[in-house]
């Protein structure tokens, strides 16, 4: 049974690669995923370009595990030497845009869902959600359908990790800061220079150390990355704007970090979003213990994914290598897909099957 699922999922991935599915343009890949599941007797649900389904013997009295990955892609970069949509297999590699990020993970989770779909002996329900707009952190992907999925206990988010376990992921705050002074002529003692006021706060961002340090990531990191002020050489600027990139660890919530910052600086601080939260799962969680027992290692992920939208324990794990994501001539090894399905099944077994 596993061999048939592996073969069918490989063909599904080839089909998906051949279809352009940039973020916000995933309707055709959503159609293919929907049809693939329906042809195997699975009842599907859909909202915009998001498709989800539940195991056959869904029981509202049981807790639910979420399996999630995305089917949108970035646009191919200028370094491609091959057709990004060819889905060619050479030397054990399946080439194509989205093959590694995150097509291999997506079809491996679909295969895992199908393996357990008919099982009546599960202690957990399984919700499979194949979602859109991950690459742009869009509002019409996982975030859109989360309220429709029902109560969820914990999640597996499919991203290329070489099937190792990312048990924590940094959150992201992008802050637009404005220091306000008063305009005046530079030749006279006039005005209140907004640049000088901004420099004081920029020094704070540079030097401040948060008291709580993550066991996985270490200290929280803040970087001033953009600054703009002034209109001409002889005018004292009334405003100075700057942008701060804040990589939030699992030691804090985004809201806590924002409050600390506002209590320490004089400038006006506006977050572009507080949606991209830090996430984590306890190293003693049964799913993590199951993965470790299979020889998988744990680590903290510096990159952001749809995991940031979840408020439940979650682990990021999947076939492929993050270093290949968004690269020219992207590929995934065919064997990685087979291994991914096998390891997902074996990792989940002790957690969701009765008597395991």
C-alpha positions in Angstrom: 0.0 0.0 0.0 2.8 2.4 0.9 4.6 1.8 -2.4 1.4 2.6 -4.4 0.9 5.8 -2.4 4.5 6.8 -2.9 4.2 6.3 -6.7 0.9 8.2 -6.9 2.2 11.1 -4.9 5.3 11.3 -7.1 3.1 11.6 -10.1 1.0 14.2 -8.3 4.0 16.3 -7.7 5.1 16.2 -11.3 1.6 17.4 -12.3 1.7 20.2 -9.8 5.2 21.3 -11.0 3.8 21.6 -14.5 1.2 24.2 -13.4 2.2 27.8 -12.6 1.0 28.5 -9.1 2.4 31.8 -7.9 1.0 33.2 -4.7 -2.6 34.3 -5.3 -2.7 32.4 -8.6 -3.0 28.8 -7.2 -6.5 28.0 -8.5 -5.3 25.4 -11.0 -3.1 23.5 -8.5 -6.0 23.6 -6.0 -8.2 22.0 -8.7 -5.6 19.2 -9.2 -5.3 18.5 -5.4 -9.1 18.5 -5.0 -9.5 16.1 -7.9 -6.7 13.8 -6.7 -8.3 13.4 -3.3 -11.9 13.1 -4.6 -10.8 10.3 -7.0 -9.7 8.4 -4.0 -13.0 8.7 -2.2 -12.1 11.7 0.0 -14.7 14.4 0.6 -13.0 17.7 0.2 -13.8 21.3 1.4 -12.6 24.4 -0.4 -12.4 28.1 0.2 -10.7 30.2 -2.5 -7.5 28.2 -3.3 -7.3 26.3 -0.1 -8.4 22.6 0.0 -8.9 20.6 3.2 -10.3 17.2 4.2 -10.8 14.9 7.2 -10.2 11.2 7.8 -13.1 8.9 7.0 -14.0 8.0 10.6 -13.8 11.6 12.0 -15.2 11.6 15.5 -15.9 15.0 17.1 -15.1 13.6 20.5 -11.5 12.9 19.6 -8.7 15.6 19.3 -7.6 16.5 15.9 -4.1 16.6 14.3 -3.5 19.1 11.5 -1.3 18.2 8.5 -0.5 21.4 6.6 1.7 22.5 3.7 1.3 24.9 0.8 1.0 24.7 -3.0 2.0 28.2 -4.0 5.5 29.1 -5.3 7.7 32.1 -5.7 8.5 33.2 -9.2 11.5 31.6 -10.9 14.6 33.6 -10.6 16.8 34.7 -13.5 19.4 32.0 -12.9 17.3 29.1 -14.2 19.0 27.1 -16.9 16.1 24.6 -17.3 12.3 25.0 -17.8 10.9 25.6 -14.3 7.8 23.7 -15.3 9.3 20.6 -17.0 9.2 18.2 -14.0 12.1 16.2 -15.5 13.7 13.4 -13.5 17.5 13.1 -14.0 20.0 11.3 -11.8 17.4 10.6 -9.2 16.4 14.3 -9.0 13.0 15.7 -9.8 13.5 19.3 -11.1 11.0 22.1 -11.2 9.7 25.2 -9.5 8.2 24.3 -6.1 9.6 20.7 -6.2 11.5 21.3 -2.9 9.5 24.2 -1.5 7.2 22.8 -0.6 5.8 20.3 -3.2 7.7 17.3 -1.8 6.4 18.0 1.7 2.9 18.7 0.4 2.5 15.4 -1.5 4.2 13.5 1.3 1.6 14.8 3.8 -1.1 14.0 1.3 0.2 10.4 1.0 0.4 10.1 4.8 -3.2 11.3 5.1 -4.3 8.7 2.5 -2.5 6.0 4.4 -4.4 6.7 7.6 -7.7 7.9 5.9 -9.7 4.6 6.2 -8.3 3.6 9.6 -11.0 3.2 12.3 -8.5 2.6 15.2 -7.1 6.2 15.4 -7.1 8.1 18.7 -6.8 11.3 16.8 -8.7 12.7 13.9 -6.6 14.0 11.0 -7.2 17.2 9.1 -5.3 17.7 5.9 -5.0 21.4 4.8 -3.3 22.2 1.6 -3.1 26.0 1.5 -2.2 29.1 -0.5 -0.2 32.3 -0.2 2.4 31.0 2.2 5.3 32.5 0.2 3.9 36.0 0.7 2.5 35.5 4.2 -0.9 36.3 2.6 -4.3 36.6 4.4 -6.1 34.2 2.1 -4.1 31.1 2.9 -4.0 29.1 6.1 -5.1 32.1 8.2 -8.3 32.3 6.1 -9.4 28.7 6.7 -8.2 28.1 10.3 -11.6 29.1 11.7 -13.2 26.5 9.4 -11.0 23.6 10.4 -12.4 23.2 13.9 -10.5 22.7 17.1 -7.0 21.5 16.6 -4.7 19.8 19.2 -1.3 20.0 17.4 0.1 20.3 13.9 2.7 19.1 11.5 3.7 21.8 9.1 5.4 20.5 5.9 8.6 22.5 5.0 11.9 21.1 3.7 14.0 20.2 6.8 15.6 16.9 5.6 13.0 15.3 7.9 14.6 16.7 11.0 12.3 18.4 13.5 12.1 22.2 13.8 10.6 22.4 17.3 10.7 26.2 17.4 10.4 28.9 14.8 11.2 32.6 15.2 8.4 35.1 14.9 8.8 38.4 12.9 7.9 42.0 13.7 8.7 44.7 11.2 8.4 48.0 12.9 8.0 51.4 11.2 9.4 54.1 13.6 9.0 57.8 13.3 10.9 60.4 15.3 9.3 63.8 15.3 11.1 67.2 15.7 10.6 70.7 14.3 11.8 72.1 11.0 14.1 75.1 11.0 16.9 76.8 9.0 20.3 74.9 9.4 22.2 78.2 9.4 20.4 79.5 12.5 19.7 78.0 16.0 16.2 76.9 14.8 14.3 73.7 14.9 14.5 70.4 16.7 16.5 67.9 14.6 14.5 64.6 14.2 17.6 62.7 13.1 19.3 63.4 16.5 16.2 62.2 18.3 16.1 59.1 16.1 19.8 58.3 16.8 19.1 58.0 20.5 16.4 55.4 19.8 18.4 53.6 17.2 21.2 53.2 19.8 18.7 51.7 22.1 17.6 49.1 19.5 21.3 48.4 18.8 22.3 47.8 22.5 19.2 46.6 24.4 19.2 43.0 25.6 16.0 41.3 26.5 16.1 39.5 29.9 14.6 36.2 28.7 16.8 34.0 26.5 15.4 31.2 24.4 16.9 27.7 25.0 16.6 27.0 21.3 17.5 30.4 19.7 19.4 32.3 22.3 18.7 36.1 22.5 16.1 38.0 20.6 17.5 39.9 17.7 16.7 43.5 16.5 18.2 45.2 13.5 17.7 48.7 12.1 17.6 48.2 8.4 16.2 51.4 6.7 16.5 55.1 7.6 15.1 58.2 5.9 15.2 61.9 6.8 15.6 65.3 5.3 14.7 67.1 2.1 17.7 69.4 1.5 21.0 70.4 3.1 19.9 73.6 4.8 16.7 72.5 6.4 16.6 70.8 9.9 14.4 67.8 9.3 11.1 67.6 11.2 10.8 63.8 10.9 13.1 60.8 10.7 11.7 57.4 9.8 13.5 54.1 10.3 12.6 50.4 10.0 13.5 47.7 12.5 13.5 44.0 11.8 12.8 42.0 15.0 13.2 38.3 15.1 11.1 37.2 18.1 12.0 34.0 19.9 9.8 31.5 21.7 10.7 33.3 25.0 8.3 36.1 24.2 5.0 36.9 22.4 5.0 39.6 19.7 2.8 41.6 22.0 5.2 41.4 24.9 8.1 42.5 22.7 6.1 45.4 21.3 5.2 46.7 24.8 8.8 46.6 26.0 10.0 48.5 22.9 7.3 51.2 23.3 8.2 51.6 27.0 11.9 52.3 26.1 11.9 54.6 23.0 10.5 58.0 22.3 9.7 57.5 18.6 6.2 56.4 17.4 6.4 52.6 16.7 3.9 51.0 14.3 4.2 47.2 13.6 3.3 46.2 10.1 1.7 43.1 11.5 1.8 41.0 14.7 0.5 37.9 12.9 3.8 36.2 12.4 4.2 34.7 15.9 7.0 32.6 17.4 6.0 29.0 17.7 7.3 25.9 19.5 6.5 22.4 20.7 7.8 20.8 23.9 10.7 18.5 23.3 8.9 15.9 25.4 5.8 16.0 23.2 4.9 12.5 22.0 5.4 13.5 18.3 8.8 14.9 19.0 9.8 11.8 21.0 8.6 9.6 18.2 10.7 11.5 15.7 13.8 11.4 17.9 13.3 7.6 18.3 13.5 7.4 14.4 16.9 9.1 14.5 15.7 12.6 13.6 17.4 15.6 15.2 15.7 18.7 16.7 16.6 22.4 16.0 15.2 25.9 16.0 14.3 27.3 12.6 15.3 30.9 11.8 12.9 31.1 8.8 9.2 31.9 8.9 6.5 29.7 7.6 2.7 29.3 8.1 3.6 27.7 11.4 3.7 31.4 12.6 -0.1 31.6 12.2 -0.8 28.7 14.6 -1.5 29.1 18.3 -1.2 25.3 19.0 1.9 23.2 19.5 3.5 22.5 16.1 6.5 20.9 14.5 8.0 21.9 11.1 9.3 18.8 9.3 9.5 17.6 5.7 11.5 16.1 2.9 13.9 18.2 1.0 16.5 20.8 2.0 15.8 24.4 2.9 19.0 25.4 1.2 17.4 24.5 -2.2 14.3 26.6 -1.6 14.0 29.5 -4.2 17.2 28.5 -5.9 17.7 28.3 -9.6 17.0 24.8 -11.1 15.2 23.8 -7.9 15.0 20.0 -7.3 14.1 17.3 -4.8 15.5 13.8 -4.8 12.8 11.2 -5.7 14.0 9.1 -2.8 13.3 12.0 -0.4 9.6 11.8 -1.3 9.4 8.1 -0.6 11.4 8.5 2.6 9.2 11.5 3.6 6.0 9.5 3.4 7.5 6.5 5.2 8.9 8.7 8.0 5.8 10.7 8.4 3.7 7.5 8.7 6.2 5.9 11.2 6.5 9.2 13.2 2.7 9.6 13.6 1.9 5.9 14.2 2.8 5.8 17.9 1.0 9.1 18.6 -2.3 8.6 16.8 -3.0 4.9 16.6 -4.7 3.1 19.5 -2.5 0.4 21.0 0.7 1.7 19.6 
